[in-house]
Structure formats: structure tokens, C-alpha cells
């Protein structure tokens, strides 16, 4: 309610941005620290080579740390069967889009239905992904200067990004299905009206023939 009390739209937007940034500050702090070391081509001391970071309730993504790159792996999980199908298709197209010339400077991206080698030895719960595994390879040039914050945000919100597009696709499909059903109903109504008109014409013609025959 206090947000609505701000007299200027800019102040409200600034406050909302700060609130939305809580996720980045809290969850992004460990990720940001690890990527800062990548910018200097080093590995954070006293840290395992494979780090799990929680980004959703009971769900984590994984970072395989090396001095010259960080490999980020997302086990993609969805509860709804339709979401699983749409997400799998979307992720495959996402990987194909990365191969275009316009995105040549972006981190390399791969999708696989099976766990990548970076997750070898992990427990079964970590490998439970019904929409496959997405892997990004982040290099030092992706975390230089101001790029660091953008990369951290993109990695933290990747699952939410995919979920958003999956729900949009599902909504679009439902809208098209409703339109097709409405079009079919309209076509059936027209066919019914035409059939009734034809029936009346045939009945009228038969009645006239009967009247003429009776007159003869």
C-alpha cells in the first residue's frame, strides 16, 4: 500500500526495482562471487569444483569451476505434462537460436535429455529433470565490468524466463483452440441454417406439386 502513496511515478518505479532486486542480492551473492574470480581467470579458494546453488524451492543449478570458464548446468523440471512438452521444444529452439550470427558473442548453449558429464557422480535427486538439461559455458569476457551484473541476473532468472515463455505458448495455443472451436461452431450453425432452408424449400415444392396434382 505504501508504494501507492508515492507522488511520482519515477519514485514508485525505483522502489519496485529495488524490491525486485532483493532476489539478485540474496541469491546472486554466491554466484557473483564465483564469477568475479572468473573475470580474473582464477578459482575461488576453498570451493569445490562443482558448486550447487539453490534458485527455486528444492531445486538447484550447478557450476563447474575452471580458471578460464564456468560451466553452468540447469536440470529443467516442470510439474505439468503440457509444460514439459512445451519446455522441451522451446529449449531445443533456444539452443538453435544461439547458433545464429547475431548471438555469436553470447555464452555457448547446449541442451541434452541426459545429464552432462559435469554432473557425473551427483545423486539421483539432482539428476531428476523431465525437460532435459541446459548447459551454458561462461568465459571471462562475459563477466567483464558491467557485464557481470547482467550475467548474474540472466543466470538467476533463466528458469523463470523459460517458464514465462512456456506459459505464453500455452496461453497462445488455448486462444487458437478456442478460436477454432468458435469458427467450427459458426460453420455448423451456418450448415444447420442452410439445411433447414433447403428442407423448407423441398417441403414447399412438394406441397405445391401435390396441390397441382389434386387440381388435375
VOKETOR-221478 format. One record per residue: residue in one letter; x, y, z of N, C-alpha, C in turn. Coordinates in pm, 1 decimal, padded with zeros to 6 digits, always signed. Layout:
// residues N
ROTI   rest       n.px       n.py       n.pz      ca.px      ca.py      ca.pz       c.px       c.py       c.pz
ROTI      A          X          Y          Z          X          Y          Z          X          Y          Z
...
// end
This chain:
// residues 216
ROTI   rest       n.px       n.py       n.pz      ca.px      ca.py      ca.pz       c.px       c.py       c.pz
ROTI      X   +00082.0   -00119.5   +00000.0   +00000.0   +00000.0   +00000.0   +00086.3   +00125.9   +00000.0
ROTI      X   +00201.6   +00123.3   +00066.5   +00287.7   +00239.6   +00072.8   +00340.1   +00278.1   -00064.5
ROTI      X   +00352.1   +00179.4   -00153.6   +00400.7   +00208.8   -00288.5   +00308.3   +00306.3   -00357.7
ROTI      X   +00177.3   +00292.8   -00333.3   +00079.0   +00377.7   -00398.8   +00081.3   +00520.1   -00345.7
ROTI      X   +00144.2   +00544.7   -00230.6   +00146.0   +00676.2   -00169.7   +00254.2   +00766.6   -00227.8
ROTI      X   +00344.8   +00712.1   -00307.7   +00448.9   +00794.6   -00366.1   +00387.8   +00888.5   -00469.5
ROTI      X   +00423.0   +01017.9   -00464.2   +00358.7   +01114.7   -00553.6   +00405.6   +01105.0   -00697.3
ROTI      X   +00524.9   +01051.6   -00720.3   +00579.1   +01049.9   -00855.0   +00598.8   +00906.7   -00903.6
ROTI      X   +00569.2   +00887.9   -01031.2   +00580.9   +00755.8   -01091.3   +00724.3   +00705.4   -01087.0
ROTI      X   +00821.2   +00794.7   -01104.6   +00961.5   +00753.8   -01104.6   +01002.0   +00696.1   -00969.4
ROTI      X   +00951.8   +00757.7   -00861.4   +00984.0   +00707.2   -00727.9   +00923.4   +00569.7   -00705.3
ROTI      X   +00801.2   +00551.3   -00751.9   +00736.3   +00420.4   -00738.1   +00813.6   +00314.3   -00815.2
ROTI      X   +00852.3   +00349.5   -00938.8   +00927.1   +00253.8   -01020.5   +01062.1   +00219.8   -00957.6
ROTI      X   +01127.5   +00320.5   -00898.3   +01257.2   +00296.8   -00834.5   +01242.9   +00202.2   -00715.8
ROTI      X   +01135.3   +00221.5   -00637.0   +01114.0   +00134.4   -00521.6   +01082.7   -00008.0   -00565.7
ROTI      X   +00999.4   -00021.2   -00668.7   +00965.9   -00154.4   -00719.1   +01090.1   -00225.2   -00773.3
ROTI      X   +01178.5   -00149.0   -00837.7   +01302.9   -00207.3   -00888.6   +01390.1   -00257.6   -00774.5
ROTI      X   +01395.9   -00180.9   -00666.0   +01474.4   -00223.0   -00550.2   +01417.5   -00349.7   -00487.1
ROTI      X   +01283.2   -00355.7   -00479.5   +01219.5   -00475.2   -00423.1   +01249.4   -00596.9   -00510.2
ROTI      X   +01239.8   -00577.6   -00642.2   +01266.1   -00688.5   -00734.5   +01412.1   -00732.3   -00729.5
ROTI      X   +01501.0   -00642.9   -00686.7   +01643.8   -00674.6   -00682.4   +01683.6   -00754.4   -00559.1
ROTI      X   +01590.5   -00773.1   -00464.5   +01622.1   -00849.9   -00344.2   +01667.4   -00990.5   -00381.4
ROTI      X   +01599.8   -01048.8   -00480.0   +01636.9   -01184.2   -00524.9   +01781.2   -01186.7   -00574.2
ROTI      X   +01817.5   -01085.6   -00654.0   +01952.9   -01081.3   -00708.6   +02055.8   -01064.4   -00597.6
ROTI      X   +02024.9   -00981.0   -00497.8   +02120.2   -00954.2   -00390.1   +02139.9   -01078.2   -00303.3
ROTI      X   +02027.3   -01143.2   -00265.6   +02034.3   -01255.8   -00172.9   +02086.0   -01381.8   -00241.9
ROTI      X   +02017.3   -01421.4   -00349.9   +02055.2   -01544.9   -00418.0   +02175.8   -01527.1   -00509.5
ROTI      X   +02195.3   -01403.5   -00555.3   +02302.0   -01381.3   -00651.5   +02438.4   -01357.4   -00590.9
ROTI      X   +02445.2   -01335.7   -00460.1   +02574.4   -01305.4   -00397.2   +02677.5   -01416.6   -00416.7
ROTI      X   +02643.7   -01543.7   -00388.8   +02743.4   -01650.1   -00412.3   +02782.3   -01663.0   -00558.9
ROTI      X   +02682.3   -01651.3   -00647.7   +02710.4   -01662.4   -00790.8   +02801.0   -01548.5   -00836.1
ROTI      X   +02771.8   -01429.4   -00789.5   +02852.3   -01313.4   -00828.2   +02996.6   -01328.6   -00781.6
ROTI      X   +03014.8   -01381.9   -00662.0   +03149.7   -01402.4   -00608.8   +03228.7   -01499.5   -00695.5
ROTI      X   +03164.1   -01609.2   -00735.5   +03232.2   -01709.3   -00818.4   +03267.7   -01652.8   -00955.7
ROTI      X   +03177.7   -01572.8   -01012.3   +03203.1   -01517.0   -01145.2   +03306.0   -01404.7   -01140.7
ROTI      X   +03318.6   -01338.4   -01027.8   +03424.1   -01237.8   -01014.0   +03561.7   -01303.0   -01027.2
ROTI      X   +03577.0   -01421.3   -00971.6   +03704.1   -01493.0   -00985.4   +03727.6   -01532.7   -01130.8
ROTI      X   +03620.6   -01565.2   -01201.9   +03635.5   -01598.9   -01343.4   +03688.7   -01479.3   -01421.0
ROTI      X   +03644.8   -01359.5   -01385.0   +03690.7   -01238.9   -01454.4   +03841.5   -01221.9   -01443.9
ROTI      X   +03898.4   -01272.4   -01335.4   +04044.5   -01265.8   -01317.7   +04112.5   -01398.1   -01352.4
ROTI      X   +04034.5   -01489.5   -01409.9   +04084.2   -01621.4   -01451.7   +04144.8   -01699.5   -01335.1
ROTI      X   +04071.1   -01695.9   -01224.4   +04110.2   -01773.6   -01106.9   +03987.5   -01847.8   -01055.5
ROTI      X   +04009.5   -01938.0   -00962.1   +03900.4   -02012.1   -00898.3   +03897.2   -01973.1   -00751.5
ROTI      X   +03777.2   -01949.2   -00699.0   +03764.3   -01910.6   -00558.7   +03826.6   -02016.7   -00468.7
ROTI      X   +03905.9   -01976.1   -00369.5   +03970.4   -02073.9   -00280.4   +03869.3   -02141.8   -00189.1
ROTI      X   +03902.9   -02261.8   -00147.6   +03819.7   -02338.6   -00053.5   +03678.6   -02363.8   -00106.9
ROTI      X   +03667.2   -02378.5   -00237.1   +03538.0   -02404.6   -00300.4   +03550.5   -02530.6   -00385.3
ROTI      X   +03450.0   -02616.1   -00378.3   +03450.8   -02736.9   -00460.9   +03447.4   -02700.1   -00608.6
ROTI      X   +03498.3   -02789.8   -00691.5   +03497.0   -02764.4   -00835.1   +03356.0   -02767.8   -00892.8
ROTI      X   +03262.8   -02835.7   -00823.8   +03123.2   -02837.1   -00865.6   +03039.3   -02779.5   -00752.1
ROTI      X   +02976.5   -02666.2   -00778.9   +02900.2   -02593.8   -00677.0   +02752.5   -02597.6   -00713.1
ROTI      X   +02667.8   -02626.1   -00614.6   +02522.3   -02625.1   -00633.3   +02465.3   -02499.0   -00570.1
ROTI      X   +02387.2   -02423.5   -00647.6   +02322.7   -02302.0   -00597.9   +02171.3   -02318.1   -00607.6
ROTI      X   +02103.4   -02299.7   -00496.5   +01957.4   -02311.8   -00494.2   +01896.5   -02188.2   -00559.3
ROTI      X   +01805.7   -02209.8   -00654.7   +01739.7   -02096.4   -00719.7   +01588.0   -02107.0   -00715.9
ROTI      X   +01536.8   -02224.6   -00676.6   +01394.0   -02247.8   -00659.4   +01377.1   -02344.6   -00542.5
ROTI      X   +01257.0   -02350.6   -00482.8   +01237.0   -02444.3   -00371.4   +01275.8   -02587.2   -00410.1
ROTI      X   +01370.9   -02643.2   -00338.6   +01418.0   -02780.9   -00359.6   +01482.1   -02802.8   -00496.6
ROTI      X   +01525.3   -02696.1   -00562.1   +01588.7   -02708.3   -00693.3   +01716.6   -02626.0   -00697.0
ROTI      X   +01816.8   -02680.5   -00763.8   +01946.3   -02612.6   -00773.8   +01995.7   -02616.5   -00917.3
ROTI      X   +02084.1   -02522.6   -00949.3   +02162.4   -02536.0   -01071.8   +02308.6   -02546.5   -01030.4
ROTI      X   +02392.3   -02589.7   -01122.5   +02528.1   -02630.4   -01085.5   +02631.8   -02553.8   -01166.5
ROTI      X   +02742.7   -02524.6   -01100.2   +02853.9   -02455.5   -01164.0   +02979.6   -02540.6   -01153.3
ROTI      X   +03036.4   -02575.0   -01267.9   +03165.3   -02644.3   -01273.3   +03272.6   -02538.5   -01296.2
ROTI      X   +03358.7   -02519.7   -01197.3   +03452.5   -02407.3   -01196.5   +03587.6   -02445.2   -01255.1
ROTI      X   +03634.6   -02360.3   -01346.9   +03769.4   -02369.7   -01401.3   +03823.0   -02227.6   -01415.2
ROTI      X   +03954.8   -02209.5   -01417.3   +04009.1   -02073.2   -01425.5   +03965.6   -01997.8   -01550.8
ROTI      X   +03948.7   -02067.8   -01662.9   +03919.1   -01999.7   -01788.7   +03772.5   -02006.9   -01829.8
ROTI      X   +03689.5   -02076.6   -01752.1   +03547.6   -02084.3   -01785.4   +03469.0   -02140.5   -01667.6
ROTI      X   +03340.5   -02109.4   -01667.2   +03247.5   -02167.4   -01570.3   +03133.7   -02230.8   -01649.0
ROTI      X   +03113.8   -02359.0   -01628.5   +03005.5   -02430.6   -01695.7   +02885.4   -02435.6   -01602.3
ROTI      X   +02773.4   -02382.3   -01650.2   +02651.5   -02373.0   -01569.1   +02549.5   -02471.8   -01624.2
ROTI      X   +02499.0   -02559.7   -01538.7   +02405.7   -02664.6   -01581.4   +02274.3   -02650.6   -01505.0
ROTI      X   +02164.4   -02649.2   -01580.9   +02030.3   -02641.5   -01522.5   +01954.5   -02771.6   -01548.2
ROTI      X   +01921.0   -02847.4   -01445.9   +01822.5   -02955.1   -01463.8   +01683.5   -02891.0   -01471.4
ROTI      X   +01615.9   -02908.2   -01582.9   +01487.5   -02840.4   -01605.3   +01373.1   -02931.8   -01562.3
ROTI      X   +01296.0   -02885.7   -01465.1   +01184.8   -02964.3   -01411.6   +01055.3   -02884.5   -01421.9
ROTI      X   +00949.6   -02954.4   -01463.2   +00815.9   -02894.4   -01468.6   +00715.4   -02996.9   -01418.1
ROTI      X   +00608.5   -02948.3   -01356.3   +00510.1   -03038.4   -01297.1   +00403.9   -03081.0   -01397.3
ROTI      X   +00361.3   -02988.8   -01482.4   +00253.0   -03017.4   -01576.0   +00307.0   -03088.2   -01700.1
ROTI      X   +00235.9   -03189.0   -01748.4   +00282.6   -03265.8   -01864.6   +00289.2   -03179.4   -01990.3
ROTI      X   +00194.1   -03086.2   -02004.5   +00196.3   -02996.3   -02120.4   +00317.6   -02904.3   -02112.6
ROTI      X   +00346.3   -02854.3   -01992.6   +00463.1   -02768.3   -01974.6   +00591.9   -02841.8   -02009.8
ROTI      X   +00598.6   -02969.3   -01977.4   +00718.6   -03048.4   -02008.4   +00741.2   -03054.1   -02159.0
ROTI      X   +00635.0   -03081.1   -02233.2   +00646.3   -03090.3   -02379.5   +00684.7   -02955.7   -02439.2
ROTI      X   +00616.6   -02849.3   -02395.9   +00644.3   -02716.2   -02449.5   +00785.4   -02670.7   -02413.0
ROTI      X   +00827.1   -02696.8   -02289.3   +00960.8   -02655.5   -02245.9   +01069.3   -02728.6   -02324.2
ROTI      X   +01050.9   -02857.4   -02346.5   +01149.1   -02934.7   -02422.9   +01164.3   -02879.0   -02563.7
ROTI      X   +01051.6   -02848.6   -02627.5   +01055.7   -02791.5   -02762.2   +01118.5   -02652.4   -02761.2
ROTI      X   +01079.1   -02570.3   -02663.6   +01132.5   -02434.2   -02654.2   +01283.5   -02435.2   -02633.7
ROTI      X   +01332.2   -02521.6   -02547.2   +01475.4   -02525.0   -02517.2   +01557.7   -02568.3   -02637.9
ROTI      X   +01505.5   -02660.4   -02716.0   +01576.6   -02702.0   -02836.6   +01584.6   -02587.1   -02936.8
ROTI      X   +01474.6   -02511.0   -02949.7   +01475.8   -02394.9   -03038.2   +01567.0   -02285.7   -02982.5
ROTI      X   +01570.6   -02273.7   -02850.6   +01656.8   -02175.4   -02785.0   +01803.1   -02201.3   -02819.6
ROTI      X   +01842.5   -02326.5   -02815.1   +01980.6   -02363.3   -02848.6   +02010.0   -02333.5   -02995.0
ROTI      X   +01914.6   -02361.6   -03082.9   +01933.7   -02333.2   -03225.4   +01948.5   -02183.5   -03249.6
ROTI      X   +01869.5   -02103.1   -03177.9   +01877.4   -01957.8   -03194.6   +02014.4   -01904.8   -03153.9
ROTI      X   +02075.8   -01966.1   -03053.7   +02208.7   -01923.0   -03009.0   +02312.5   -01937.5   -03119.9
ROTI      X   +02290.1   -02025.4   -03213.7   +02387.8   -02051.1   -03319.6   +02384.9   -01946.8   -03431.0
ROTI      X   +02290.7   -01854.3   -03426.1   +02283.6   -01750.8   -03528.8   +02398.5   -01652.0   -03512.3
ROTI      X   +02432.4   -01583.8   -03622.0   +02546.6   -01492.0   -03620.5   +02526.1   -01376.5   -03523.4
ROTI      X   +02401.6   -01333.0   -03506.5   +02373.6   -01218.6   -03419.2   +02406.5   -01247.5   -03273.3
ROTI      X   +02407.2   -01374.6   -03234.6   +02433.3   -01412.9   -03095.3   +02567.2   -01484.3   -03079.9
ROTI      X   +02656.9   -01458.0   -03170.7   +02784.9   -01529.8   -03169.2   +02869.3   -01497.4   -03046.1
ROTI      X   +02846.4   -01381.7   -02984.2   +02924.9   -01343.5   -02866.6   +02862.8   -01390.3   -02735.8
ROTI      X   +02743.3   -01447.1   -02740.7   +02677.1   -01495.1   -02619.3   +02742.6   -01624.8   -02571.9
ROTI      X   +02724.6   -01660.2   -02444.3   +02779.3   -01788.4   -02396.2   +02725.0   -01904.9   -02477.8
ROTI      X   +02809.4   -02001.8   -02505.8   +02763.2   -02119.3   -02579.5   +02658.1   -02192.0   -02497.1
ROTI      X   +02564.2   -02254.1   -02566.7   +02448.4   -02314.6   -02500.5   +02421.0   -02451.1   -02561.3
ROTI      X   +02389.8   -02548.0   -02475.6   +02358.8   -02683.6   -02520.4   +02239.8   -02737.4   -02442.3
ROTI      X   +02163.8   -02823.2   -02507.0   +02053.5   -02893.7   -02440.8   +02072.9   -03043.0   -02461.5
ROTI      X   +02044.1   -03120.1   -02358.3   +02057.5   -03265.3   -02367.2   +01949.7   -03331.4   -02282.6
ROTI      X   +01893.0   -03442.5   -02330.8   +01794.2   -03514.3   -02249.4   +01857.9   -03592.1   -02134.7
ROTI      X   +01989.3   -03606.9   -02138.0   +02060.6   -03682.7   -02033.3   +02157.9   -03589.0   -01961.9
ROTI      X   +02197.3   -03621.9   -01838.5   +02288.2   -03535.0   -01763.5   +02422.5   -03519.4   -01834.3
ROTI      X   +02476.9   -03398.4   -01838.9   +02610.2   -03379.0   -01897.9   +02718.5   -03436.2   -01807.3
ROTI      X   +02838.2   -03445.6   -01860.3   +02948.9   -03505.4   -01785.2   +02980.7   -03427.6   -01657.9
ROTI      X   +02952.6   -03297.0   -01657.9   +02982.4   -03214.9   -01539.9   +02907.1   -03262.7   -01416.2
ROTI      X   +02793.4   -03330.8   -01435.3   +02712.7   -03377.0   -01322.3   +02738.5   -03523.6   -01287.9
ROTI      X   +02843.7   -03579.7   -01343.3   +02874.8   -03719.9   -01315.1   +02901.3   -03739.2   -01165.8
ROTI      X   +02835.6   -03838.7   -01107.5   +02853.4   -03867.0   -00966.3   +02754.0   -03799.0   -00875.4
ROTI      X   +02667.1   -03711.6   -00930.3   +02566.6   -03644.8   -00847.7   +02456.8   -03743.4   -00810.3
ROTI      X   +02385.2   -03714.4   -00700.8   +02278.8   -03804.7   -00656.9   +02159.3   -03797.4   -00750.7
ROTI      X   +02069.1   -03893.4   -00737.9   +01956.4   -03906.7   -00830.2   +01863.9   -03786.5   -00826.2
ROTI      X   +01844.3   -03726.7   -00708.8   +01754.8   -03611.5   -00698.2   +01803.8   -03495.1   -00782.7
ROTI      X   +01934.1   -03474.8   -00786.0   +01990.6   -03365.0   -00864.3   +01975.0   -03389.1   -01013.6
ROTI      X   +01967.6   -03515.3   -01052.3   +01959.1   -03550.3   -01194.7   +01816.0   -03573.6   -01240.5
ROTI      X   +01720.7   -03545.2   -01153.8   +01579.8   -03564.8   -01187.2   +01529.1   -03446.1   -01267.5
ROTI      X   +01538.4   -03455.2   -01399.1   +01496.5   -03346.3   -01487.7   +01408.5   -03404.2   -01597.6
ROTI      X   +01281.9   -03363.9   -01601.1   +01190.4   -03418.8   -01701.0   +01186.9   -03337.9   -01830.6
ROTI      X   +01259.6   -03226.1   -01835.1   +01266.7   -03147.1   -01958.7   +01411.2   -03131.4   -02005.8
ROTI      X   +01497.5   -03220.3   -01960.7   +01635.2   -03218.8   -02007.1   +01725.4   -03127.4   -01926.2
ROTI      X   +01846.0   -03108.9   -01977.2   +01948.5   -03029.5   -01909.2   +01999.2   -02921.8   -02004.4
ROTI      X   +02007.3   -02800.2   -01954.0   +02060.6   -02688.0   -02031.9   +02196.5   -02650.2   -01974.8
ROTI      X   +02293.8   -02634.6   -02063.2   +02430.2   -02601.8   -02021.3   +02476.5   -02473.4   -02088.5
ROTI      X   +02527.5   -02380.0   -02008.5   +02591.1   -02258.3   -02059.0   +02739.0   -02261.8   -02021.7
ROTI      X   +02821.8   -02215.3   -02112.1   +02964.9   -02202.8   -02084.1   +02998.4   -02054.0   -02081.4
ROTI      X   +03029.5   -02004.4   -01962.5   +03057.4   -01862.2   -01941.4   +03208.2   -01841.6   -01937.6
ROTI      X   +03257.0   -01749.1   -02017.4   +03400.5   -01720.3   -02023.5   +03428.9   -01584.3   -01959.1
ROTI      X   +03554.8   -01550.9   -01936.0   +03587.1   -01423.1   -01870.3   +03528.6   -01301.0   -01940.2
ROTI      X   +03519.1   -01302.1   -02072.2   +03467.7   -01184.2   -02141.9   +03319.9   -01159.4   -02114.1
ROTI      X   +03248.6   -01260.5   -02065.1   +03106.3   -01243.5   -02034.1   +03082.6   -01181.0   -01897.5
ROTI      X   +03188.8   -01165.1   -01818.7   +03173.1   -01110.1   -01683.3   +03264.5   -00989.5   -01661.5
ROTI      X   +03308.0   -00928.2   -01769.4   +03394.4   -00810.8   -01757.7   +03311.5   -00687.2   -01723.4
ROTI      X   +03356.9   -00610.1   -01627.1   +03293.4   -00482.7   -01594.6   +03145.0   -00494.9   -01565.6
ROTI      X   +03065.0   -00414.9   -01637.2   +02920.7   -00412.1   -01615.3   +02850.6   -00538.8   -01663.5
ROTI      X   +02918.4   -00618.3   -01742.4   +02857.4   -00742.6   -01790.7   +02831.2   -00840.3   -01676.1
ROTI      X   +02904.7   -00825.7   -01568.4   +02892.2   -00919.7   -01457.0   +02750.8   -00921.3   -01400.5
ROTI      X   +02697.0   -00804.6   -01367.9   +02562.8   -00798.2   -01308.9   +02457.6   -00853.5   -01404.5
ROTI      X   +02471.8   -00823.0   -01532.4   +02375.4   -00872.5   -01630.9   +02381.9   -01024.5   -01642.1
ROTI      X   +02502.1   -01078.5   -01640.5   +02518.5   -01224.0   -01649.0   +02462.3   -01292.6   -01525.9
ROTI      X   +02488.1   -01236.0   -01408.4   +02433.8   -01292.1   -01284.1   +02282.0   -01294.3   -01288.7
ROTI      X   +02221.5   -01183.4   -01330.0   +02075.1   -01175.8   -01336.8   +02019.7   -01276.5   -01437.2
ROTI      X   +02082.4   -01286.7   -01552.4   +02033.8   -01378.8   -01656.1   +02040.2   -01523.4   -01609.0
ROTI      X   +02146.8   -01559.9   -01540.0   +02160.4   -01697.1   -01491.0   +02061.4   -01726.2   -01378.7
ROTI      X   +02040.8   -01629.3   -01290.6   +01948.0   -01649.7   -01179.1   +01804.5   -01666.6   -01226.1
ROTI      X   +01767.9   -01596.0   -01330.7   +01628.1   -01593.7   -01375.2   +01603.5   -01680.8   -01498.0
ROTI      X   +01698.7   -01766.2   -01533.7   +01682.1   -01844.5   -01656.2   +01559.9   -01935.4   -01649.9
ROTI      X   +01542.5   -02006.6   -01538.6   +01427.3   -02096.6   -01527.3   +01297.1   -02017.6   -01534.9
ROTI      X   +01292.4   -01901.2   -01470.7   +01173.1   -01816.5   -01476.7   +01148.6   -01768.1   -01619.3
ROTI      X   +01256.3   -01738.4   -01691.4   +01246.1   -01695.8   -01831.5   +01182.7   -01805.5   -01916.6
ROTI      X   +01229.4   -01928.1   -01898.2   +01173.1   -02040.9   -01973.6   +01026.9   -02063.3   -01934.4
ROTI      X   +00998.2   -02059.6   -01805.1   +00861.0   -02081.1   -01757.3   +00766.4   -01976.8   -01814.8
ROTI      X   +00811.8   -01852.7   -01822.4   +00728.9   -01745.0   -01878.2   +00691.4   -01774.7   -02022.7
ROTI      X   +00790.7   -01812.8   -02102.7   +00763.3   -01839.8   -02244.1   +00678.8   -01966.3   -02261.9
ROTI      X   +00696.2   -02063.1   -02173.9   +00613.4   -02184.0   -02179.9   +00467.5   -02148.8   -02153.7
ROTI      X   +00441.8   -02067.7   -02051.3   +00305.1   -02028.4   -02018.7   +00245.1   -01941.9   -02128.8
ROTI      X   +00326.7   -01854.7   -02187.8   +00278.5   -01773.6   -02300.1   +00239.9   -01862.2   -02418.3
ROTI      X   +00322.9   -01961.6   -02446.9   +00293.2   -02054.0   -02557.0   +00165.6   -02132.1   -02529.6
ROTI      X   +00150.0   -02175.0   -02404.9   +00030.0   -02249.8   -02367.6   -00094.4   -02162.4   -02380.4
ROTI      X   -00083.5   -02036.8   -02335.7   -00195.9   -01944.5   -02348.9   -00229.6   -01917.0   -02493.9
ROTI      X   -00126.5   -01902.5   -02578.6   -00149.2   -01879.6   -02721.0   -00219.6   -01998.9   -02784.7
ROTI      X   -00176.4   -02119.5   -02747.7   -00239.1   -02240.1   -02801.1   -00385.4   -02249.4   -02759.3
ROTI      X   -00414.0   -02217.9   -02633.4   -00552.3   -02222.5   -02586.3   -00638.2   -02120.5   -02659.2
ROTI      X   -00581.5   -02001.1   -02683.2   -00655.8   -01897.8   -02755.8   -00687.5   -01943.5   -02896.9
ROTI      X   -00590.1   -02002.9   -02965.6   -00613.1   -02051.8   -03101.3   -00714.5   -02165.5   -03103.0
ROTI      X   -00707.4   -02251.5   -03003.1   -00803.2   -02361.9   -02996.0   -00944.8   -02309.5   -02976.2
ROTI      X   -00960.0   -02208.8   -02888.2   -01092.8   -02150.7   -02867.0   -01145.3   -02086.6   -02994.3
ROTI      X   -01056.7   -02016.7   -03065.8   -01098.4   -01953.3   -03190.5   -01140.2   -02057.7   -03293.5
ROTI      X   -01066.6   -02166.8   -03300.3   -01101.7   -02271.7   -03396.6   -01234.1   -02337.4   -03360.3
ROTI      X   -01256.2   -02356.9   -03229.6   -01383.8   -02413.8   -03186.4   -01497.5   -02319.4   -03221.0
ROTI      X   -01477.2   -02189.0   -03196.4   -01580.2   -02090.6   -03229.3   -01607.4   -02088.9   -03379.3
ROTI      X   -01499.8   -02096.8   -03459.4   -01517.0   -02099.7   -03605.3   -01592.9   -02224.3   -03648.7
ROTI      X   -01561.7   -02338.6   -03585.9   -01631.0   -02462.9   -03618.6   -01778.3   -02454.7   -03581.9
ROTI      X   -01806.7   -02397.7   -03465.4   -01946.8   -02382.5   -03423.0   -02022.6   -02292.8   -03519.5
ROTI      X   -01959.4   -02183.0   -03561.8   -02023.5   -02093.5   -03658.1   -02049.7   -02165.1   -03790.0
ROTI      X   -01952.0   -02245.7   -03835.1   -01970.5   -02320.3   -03959.7   -02084.6   -02420.5   -03946.7
ROTI      X   -02093.2   -02487.6   -03831.4   -02202.3   -02583.1   -03808.3   -02336.5   -02512.8   -03802.6
ROTI      X   -02339.4   -02395.1   -03740.5   -02464.2   -02318.2   -03735.1   -02509.0   -02277.3   -03874.3
ROTI      X   -02412.3   -02234.6   -03957.8   -02447.4   -02196.6   -04094.9   -02497.1   -02317.7   -04173.3
ROTI      X   -02428.8   -02430.5   -04154.2   -02471.1   -02552.0   -04224.0   -02610.5   -02593.9   -04179.3
ROTI      X   -02638.2   -02579.3   -04050.4   -02770.1   -02614.0   -03997.5   -02876.6   -02523.0   -04055.7
ROTI      X   -02846.1   -02392.6   -04063.1   -02941.4   -02297.2   -04120.5   -02966.3   -02326.9   -04267.1
ROTI      X   -02857.3   -02357.5   -04340.6   -02872.7   -02389.7   -04482.9   -02954.9   -02516.9   -04500.8
ROTI      X   -02933.3   -02615.1   -04413.2   -03009.0   -02740.4   -04422.9   -03156.6   -02716.8   -04395.4
ROTI      X   -03186.2   -02631.8   -04297.3   -03325.9   -02601.6   -04266.3   -03392.4   -02527.0   -04380.9
ROTI      X   -03318.3   -02433.5   -04442.3   -03373.5   -02361.3   -04557.0   -03401.5   -02456.8   -04672.7
ROTI      X   -03305.9   -02547.2   -04698.7   -03323.9   -02643.7   -04806.9   -03442.3   -02734.6   -04778.6
ROTI      X   -03456.4   -02774.7   -04653.5   -03568.3   -02860.8   -04614.9   -03701.3   -02790.8   -04637.9
ROTI      X   -03706.8   -02662.1   -04603.5   -03829.5   -02585.1   -04624.5   -03860.0   -02570.4   -04772.6
ROTI      X   -03754.8   -02546.9   -04853.4   -03776.0   -02533.3   -04997.2   -03827.4   -02663.3   -05057.6
ROTI      X   -03765.8   -02775.3   -05016.9   -03808.8   -02905.6   -05068.5   -03951.0   -02935.7   -05025.0
ROTI      X   -03980.7   -02906.5   -04898.8   -04115.7   -02930.9   -04847.7   -04217.4   -02843.8   -04920.5
ROTI      X   -04180.5   -02716.3   -04946.7   -04271.6   -02626.5   -05017.5   -04295.0   -02671.5   -05160.0
ROTI      X   -04187.7   -02715.6   -05227.2   -04202.6   -02762.0   -05365.4   -04288.7   -02887.1   -05371.0
ROTI      X   -04270.6   -02977.4   -05274.4   -04351.6   -03099.3   -05270.8   -04497.6   -03066.0   -05246.0
ROTI      X   -04522.0   -02968.5   -05158.6   -04659.5   -02929.6   -05127.9   -04726.7   -02870.5   -05251.2
ROTI      X   -04649.6   -02788.6   -05328.7   -04707.3   -02729.2   -05448.8   -04737.5   -02836.5   -05552.5
ROTI      X   -04649.0   -02936.3   -05568.0   -04673.9   -03042.7   -05665.1   -04799.0   -03122.7   -05627.5
ROTI      X   -04812.8   -03146.6   -05498.2   -04931.0   -03219.7   -05452.0   -05057.6   -03140.8   -05481.0
ROTI      X   -05051.8   -03010.1   -05462.7   -05169.6   -02926.7   -05487.8   -05205.9   -02928.3   -05634.8
ROTI      X   -05106.2   -02923.2   -05722.4   -05132.5   -02925.4   -05865.8   -05190.8   -03058.7   -05909.1
ROTI      X   -05137.2   -03167.4   -05850.8   -05188.1   -03299.7   -05885.9   -05332.0   -03316.4   -05841.7
ROTI      X   -05364.0   -03263.6   -05724.0   -05501.4   -03273.9   -05676.0   -05595.7   -03192.9   -05763.1
ROTI      X   -05546.2   -03078.5   -05815.3   -05631.4   -02995.6   -05901.9   -05661.7   -03065.5   -06032.7
ROTI      X   -05570.3   -03147.5   -06081.8   -05595.1   -03219.7   -06206.1   -05690.9   -03335.9   -06182.8
// end
